[in-house]
Amino acid sequence: MCATAGCVVAPPRHVEMVASAPPPPVRYEAPPPPPGPVERWVWQPGHWRWDGREYAWDPGHYVERPMRNAVWVPHQWVPRGNGWVMVEGHWQ
């Protein structure tokens, strides 16, 4: 936390987690109705996260679209070296 006005705090650094095994198959989740107009709300599907020992499922949820034409690119696991690395979901 900054002690003086106007100071800049660096964002947290992204830590790349490498899983030793491929993720389980993606679970299908039927999205519930959005909490508001579909033009504003986007379903972000659930995905597997690596907790350092095993995979844990993060369920899908709705988020508000940050810009009118923004498109959500879901999380995906890619093989890298002797493990698997998650490419975080992001807006395009």
N, C-alpha and C positions, 0 to 999 in steps of 0.2 A: 504494500500500500504506500502511496506517496504521502509525504509529510507536507509538501508545499504545493500550491496551486500551479497548474500548468505542466507538471512533470508527466513524462510518458512512461507507461508500463509496457514492457515487451510482452507479446502474447506467449502463452505456454508453448514450449517446443513439442512437436509431434514425435512420439516415440514409436518406432516401427516394431511391432510384435511379430515374431516369426514362430509359426506353429510347426510342430514336428510331424504332423500328420494332416492329410487333407480334411476339409470340413465335412460333416455329415450332409446328406441331401437337404436342400432348402425345404422348409416346411411351408405348405400352402396355407395362407390366411385369407379368408374372405373379408375384404374391408367392410366395416360397418358404414352406414351413411355418413357423409362428411358433416362436420359441425356447422358448416355454413355453405355459401355458394361454391360450386365446384371450380369456378374460375379463381377462387382465392385459396382453396385448400387442396393439398396434394397428399396422397397416401404414400408413405415411405415404408416399403415392405420390410418385414423382419429379416434378420440376418444372424449368422453365427459369429460370436466373438471368442477370441482365445484369451483365457484368463491366466495363462502361464503354465497350466497343467492340463486343462481340458477345454472343450468348446462349451459355451453357454449360449442359449438362444435369447436374442433381444427381439421382443415382439414388434410388429409394425405399428405405426401410429400416423395420425394426420399432423401436418405442419402447414403453417401459412406460407404461401408462395411469396418470396422476397421481392419479385418483380413480375410484372404482368406476363411476360413470355418465358419466364424461367422454367427449365425442365430439370427434374430430379434424375440424376444418374445413380443407380443403386450401388451399395457396397458390393465388392466382389473379391474373391480369394484367387490369387495367382501363384503358381509354383515359382519358387526362386531358390536357386542353390539346392540345399538339402531340406528345404522346408516350404511352407506356404505363408504368404504375406497378404494382409488385407489392404486393398486399395479402398480408402474411405469413400463413401458416397459424397456427392457434391452437386451443386447447382450449376447448370450451364445456361 
